[in-house]
Amino acid sequence: MSLPDDDRFAPDDIEAWRRDGVALVRDFFTPSEVAAVCADFETVFGRSAGGGLPMNRKKGDEIGRFNGAQFKAIEIIPFDCSPALNLIGLHPSLIAFAKAALKTDAVQLYQCQAWAKFTGDADYDQPFHCDFSNHTLTVPSEDAARNSVTILCYFTDVTDAHGAMHYVTRPDSAGVAGPEASLNADPAAQSQLQKGLMRHQRSSASPAGTAIPYSIDVYHRGTNLTAPHGRRYAVMACFKAAGDESIGFTAWAFHHTRPWARLVDHATPEQLACLGVQRPGDPFWTETTLARAQARYPGWDLTAYREAVSR
Ligand SMILES: [Fe+2]
């Protein structure tokens, strides 16, 4: 397929993602999109600044660890806020990037989280790890298009004092270990792996509005927030090829008590298709299912679906 004509990213960004496993795409989101998403973060998380002092649980040159406090301020879509944050993970240009990266015309969003981090709430330092272990029951393919693409989006300026994700490109990590080594529980092997990766680590520090697509086989880690009163607002959007049953994370309907009308009422058929909703023209849509859907979501504009039925 040909690459999409999208002014938010270049063919080189797709190429960098495919080759390195990571790309940094600055100015992906406009300043007004960033401002609207930040306002929604404040509504959802109820605060806009962290504490004055960082939390540091490590001693000496100890490697960062996962701990529950790091994940306390994560929420999945949809949210009780404006359409800005509800739909940012389904931005048409993110969808276009995912289609180009995965070489397919149809993608699904299988994880979408708003993640707020605040100085002092946790020691956010993590060890290097790969995300495949909780996105698939097996292992990553060596063909990036057969896996998925996670797009980490920054909505505040992220410096190394604001918890920039650190990563190792695929060519650099290849000389250290394959992604399967991330699951080795032997402390000595882990320590050696971490030290080996640390020598190649790069920072994703970048301004608000940056999108950072990365692969599930790429070593990366969260880092601590040390800036006084610092905050980091990020959205993670994970896409897979539509119908790929080997990859998953969130079953959207399981979270049916969340305010779905906040998202559905403002989404396009293409955005909803990324959540598994049948497209206009699909035989699922009949006069009966249209009436039932309208009863469930009174504010949903079903015109495109209705027109495709009557044709
Ligand atoms: Fe991760």
Residues whose N, C-alpha, C, O or C-beta is under 5 A from the ligand:
A	BS01	LIG	D131
